[in-house]
Amino acid sequence: MAVRRLAPKELQPASFAFTDENLAWAKQQIAKYPEGRQASAVIAILWRAQEQLGGWVSEAAIRAVADLLQMPHIRVLEIATFYTMFQLSPVGRKAHVQVCGTTPCRLRGAEDIIKVCQHRIHHEPGHLSADGNFSWEEVECLGACVNAPMVMIGKDTYEDLTPDNFGKVLDGFESGQPPHPGPQGGRQFAAPEGGPRVLKDIDVLDAGHGAVQEPVLTDAEPKMAGEAANVQERPAPKPPMDDATGKDR
């Protein structure tokens, strides 16, 4: 993984302070943890700082989060630079596009999606568009391989992309009317293209074939002290009704 560094000094705001609403929210997160464990809230609060700043975390925000949680500044800096969910430089005001570049998406046309980003946003990832509204980067798997290729914008994924419908996604963000997230080719979630192909007959489920079956084997008693955790109390198997071993010879 490439070294992740904070944005240069000329891009860093001089200070950061949570809004009253965000500060109240942050204190609610801190209250979820026992005394002395406030640092457990760091990722959630750092994410809220990123949202307040418009999609990235500044050095001043990192220091503010550390002071709020009574943590050394370096510890929060380590978290911000380790997790790629945190952007360390300003991103597009309207959209920051994360393009999945792993194998399934590459096989399904991710290169074409990257070319659209290069043409419409900037030739190099990690740079703002000329108007400052967009930015993009290539990332690792985002977990929607079956609907490849796909991108993530904010918290939402846009899937089944082609250069044409991805251009329409960008048009929607440009106009302030983002399209509905998910597959952009018309299918429902990860269902087959063209609609369902199995389990179409609802009568099959109504007949009881879809009922949840109880487990065949269960543990009769809790494990005894010192006993291996994978030991199960299995009931003795019963012989078949017509088993000759159970009859007199």
C-alpha positions as CSV (number, residue, x, y, z in Angstrom):
1,M,0.0,0.0,0.0
2,A,1.3,3.4,-0.9
3,V,2.4,5.8,1.9
4,R,-0.4,8.0,3.0
5,R,0.5,11.5,4.0
6,L,-1.4,14.6,5.1
7,A,-2.2,17.3,2.6
8,P,0.5,20.0,2.2
9,K,0.4,22.9,4.6
10,E,-1.0,25.3,2.0
11,L,-4.2,23.2,1.8
12,Q,-4.6,22.8,5.6
13,P,-7.1,25.0,7.4
14,A,-5.8,26.8,10.4
15,S,-8.2,25.3,12.8
16,F,-11.1,23.0,13.3
17,A,-14.0,22.9,15.7
18,F,-17.1,20.6,15.7
19,T,-20.4,22.2,15.3
20,D,-22.7,22.2,18.3
21,E,-24.7,19.4,16.8
22,N,-21.7,17.2,15.9
23,L,-20.1,17.9,19.3
24,A,-23.2,16.7,21.1
25,W,-23.2,13.6,18.9
26,A,-19.6,12.9,19.6
27,K,-20.2,13.1,23.3
28,Q,-23.0,10.6,22.9
29,Q,-20.6,8.2,21.3
30,I,-18.0,8.6,24.0
31,A,-20.6,7.9,26.7
32,K,-21.1,4.4,25.2
33,Y,-17.8,3.3,26.6
34,P,-16.5,2.8,30.2
35,E,-14.3,5.4,31.8
36,G,-10.8,5.2,30.4
37,R,-12.0,3.6,27.2
38,Q,-13.1,6.8,25.4
39,A,-10.5,6.1,22.6
40,S,-12.8,3.4,21.4
41,A,-15.0,6.1,19.8
42,V,-12.1,7.5,17.7
43,I,-13.1,6.1,14.3
44,A,-16.7,7.1,14.5
45,I,-15.8,10.6,15.7
46,L,-13.1,11.0,13.1
47,W,-15.6,10.0,10.4
48,R,-18.0,12.7,11.6
49,A,-15.2,15.2,11.4
50,Q,-14.6,14.1,7.8
51,E,-18.2,14.6,7.0
52,Q,-18.2,18.1,8.5
53,L,-15.2,19.0,6.4
54,G,-16.8,17.9,3.2
55,G,-15.2,14.5,2.8
56,W,-11.6,14.8,4.2
57,V,-9.8,15.1,7.5
58,S,-7.4,18.0,8.1
59,E,-4.4,18.0,10.5
60,A,-6.4,20.4,12.7
61,A,-9.4,18.0,12.8
62,I,-7.1,15.1,13.8
63,R,-5.7,17.2,16.6
64,A,-9.2,18.2,17.7
65,V,-10.4,14.6,17.8
66,A,-7.4,13.6,19.8
67,D,-7.9,16.4,22.3
68,L,-11.6,15.5,22.7
69,L,-10.7,11.9,23.4
70,Q,-7.7,12.7,25.5
71,M,-5.4,10.8,23.1
72,P,-1.9,11.6,21.9
73,H,-2.1,13.4,18.6
74,I,0.1,10.7,17.0
75,R,-2.3,7.9,17.8
76,V,-5.2,9.6,15.9
77,L,-2.8,10.4,13.1
78,E,-1.8,6.8,12.9
79,I,-5.5,5.8,12.5
80,A,-6.3,8.5,9.9
81,T,-3.3,7.5,7.8
82,F,-3.9,3.7,8.1
83,Y,-7.6,3.4,7.2
84,T,-8.2,4.4,3.6
85,M,-11.8,5.3,4.5
86,F,-10.3,8.6,5.6
87,Q,-9.3,11.1,2.9
88,L,-6.2,13.1,3.7
89,S,-6.6,15.8,1.0
90,P,-9.6,17.8,-0.1
91,V,-12.0,15.9,-2.4
92,G,-14.6,17.0,-4.8
93,R,-17.4,19.2,-3.4
94,K,-20.1,17.2,-5.2
95,A,-18.6,13.7,-5.4
96,H,-15.5,11.7,-4.7
97,V,-15.5,8.6,-6.9
98,Q,-13.9,5.4,-5.7
99,V,-13.5,3.1,-8.6
100,C,-13.0,-0.6,-7.8
101,G,-10.0,-1.9,-9.7
102,T,-9.7,-5.5,-8.5
103,T,-10.0,-8.5,-10.8
104,P,-13.8,-9.0,-11.1
105,C,-14.4,-5.3,-12.0
106,R,-11.4,-5.3,-14.3
107,L,-12.8,-8.2,-16.2
108,R,-16.1,-6.5,-16.5
109,G,-14.9,-3.1,-17.8
110,A,-13.4,-1.1,-14.9
111,E,-10.8,0.3,-17.3
112,D,-13.5,2.0,-19.2
113,I,-14.9,3.5,-16.0
114,I,-11.4,4.8,-15.1
115,K,-11.1,6.3,-18.6
116,V,-14.4,8.3,-18.0
117,C,-12.9,9.6,-14.7
118,Q,-9.7,10.6,-16.5
119,H,-11.7,12.4,-19.2
120,R,-14.3,14.1,-17.0
121,I,-12.5,14.7,-13.7
122,H,-8.7,14.6,-14.0
123,H,-6.1,12.5,-15.8
124,E,-4.5,11.5,-12.5
125,P,-6.3,10.1,-9.4
126,G,-6.3,12.1,-6.2
127,H,-6.7,15.5,-8.0
128,L,-9.7,17.8,-8.1
129,S,-11.5,18.6,-11.3
130,A,-11.0,22.0,-12.7
131,D,-14.2,23.3,-11.0
132,G,-13.4,21.5,-7.7
133,N,-16.6,19.5,-7.8
134,F,-15.2,16.0,-8.5
135,S,-12.2,13.8,-7.6
136,W,-11.5,10.1,-8.0
137,E,-9.2,7.3,-7.0
138,E,-8.8,3.6,-7.7
139,V,-9.4,1.3,-4.7
140,E,-9.4,-2.3,-3.7
141,C,-12.5,-4.5,-3.7
142,L,-15.7,-2.8,-2.5
143,G,-17.7,-6.0,-2.1
144,A,-20.1,-5.9,-5.1
145,C,-18.3,-8.2,-7.4
146,V,-21.4,-9.9,-8.8
147,N,-22.5,-6.4,-10.1
148,A,-19.1,-5.4,-11.5
149,P,-17.9,-3.0,-12.5
150,M,-18.9,-0.6,-9.8
151,V,-17.9,2.6,-7.9
152,M,-18.6,4.0,-4.5
153,I,-19.6,7.6,-4.0
154,G,-20.0,8.7,-0.4
155,K,-21.7,5.8,1.4
156,D,-23.5,4.4,-1.7
157,T,-22.4,2.0,-4.5
158,Y,-23.3,2.3,-8.1
159,E,-23.1,-1.0,-10.0
160,D,-23.4,-2.6,-13.4
161,L,-21.7,0.4,-14.9
162,T,-21.0,1.2,-18.5
163,P,-19.3,4.3,-19.8
164,D,-22.7,5.6,-20.7
165,N,-24.7,5.0,-17.5
166,F,-21.7,6.0,-15.4
167,G,-21.6,9.3,-17.3
168,K,-25.3,9.7,-16.3
169,V,-24.4,9.0,-12.6
170,L,-21.8,11.9,-12.8
171,D,-24.4,14.1,-14.5
172,G,-26.8,13.5,-11.6
173,F,-24.3,14.6,-9.0
174,E,-23.3,17.6,-11.1
175,S,-27.0,18.7,-11.2
176,G,-27.6,18.0,-7.5
177,Q,-29.9,15.1,-8.3
178,P,-27.9,11.9,-7.7
179,P,-29.4,8.8,-9.2
180,H,-30.7,6.0,-7.0
181,P,-27.7,3.8,-5.9
182,G,-27.3,0.2,-6.7
183,P,-27.4,-1.5,-10.1
184,Q,-27.7,1.0,-13.0
185,G,-28.7,-1.6,-15.5
186,G,-32.2,-2.3,-14.3
187,R,-31.8,-5.5,-12.3
188,Q,-32.9,-5.9,-8.7
189,F,-29.9,-6.0,-6.3
190,A,-27.8,-9.0,-7.4
191,A,-30.6,-10.9,-9.1
192,P,-29.9,-12.3,-12.5
193,E,-30.1,-9.9,-15.4
194,G,-33.5,-10.1,-16.9
195,G,-35.2,-11.1,-13.7
196,P,-35.4,-14.2,-11.4
197,R,-34.8,-17.6,-13.0
198,V,-35.5,-19.9,-10.0
199,L,-38.1,-20.0,-7.2
200,K,-40.7,-18.4,-9.4
201,D,-43.5,-20.7,-8.2
202,I,-44.7,-19.2,-4.9
203,D,-46.9,-22.3,-4.4
204,V,-43.7,-24.4,-3.7
205,L,-42.9,-22.2,-0.7
206,D,-46.5,-22.2,0.4
207,A,-46.5,-26.0,0.4
208,G,-44.0,-25.9,3.2
209,H,-40.9,-26.7,1.3
210,G,-39.4,-23.4,2.3
211,A,-39.9,-24.0,6.0
212,V,-36.9,-23.7,8.3
213,Q,-35.8,-27.1,9.6
214,E,-34.7,-27.5,13.2
215,P,-31.0,-28.6,13.6
216,V,-30.7,-32.4,13.6
217,L,-28.0,-32.4,16.3
218,T,-27.8,-30.2,19.4
219,D,-25.6,-30.2,22.4
220,A,-27.3,-31.9,25.3
221,E,-25.4,-30.1,28.0
222,P,-22.8,-27.3,28.3
223,K,-19.2,-28.3,27.9
224,M,-17.5,-29.6,31.0
225,A,-14.5,-27.7,32.4
226,G,-11.4,-28.6,30.4
227,E,-13.3,-30.4,27.7
228,A,-12.5,-29.5,24.1
229,A,-14.8,-26.9,22.6
230,N,-15.5,-28.9,19.5
231,V,-16.8,-31.9,21.4
232,Q,-20.5,-32.4,20.8
233,E,-23.1,-34.4,22.8
234,R,-24.5,-36.4,19.8
235,P,-27.5,-38.6,20.4
236,A,-27.0,-42.2,19.7
237,P,-28.2,-43.1,16.2
238,K,-31.4,-45.2,16.0
239,P,-31.3,-48.4,13.8
240,P,-33.8,-48.5,10.9
241,M,-37.2,-50.0,11.6
242,D,-36.4,-53.1,9.6
243,D,-32.8,-53.6,10.7
244,A,-32.2,-57.3,11.0
245,T,-29.8,-56.8,13.9
246,G,-32.7,-55.9,16.2
247,K,-34.6,-59.2,15.5
248,D,-34.2,-62.6,17.0
249,R,-32.4,-65.1,14.7
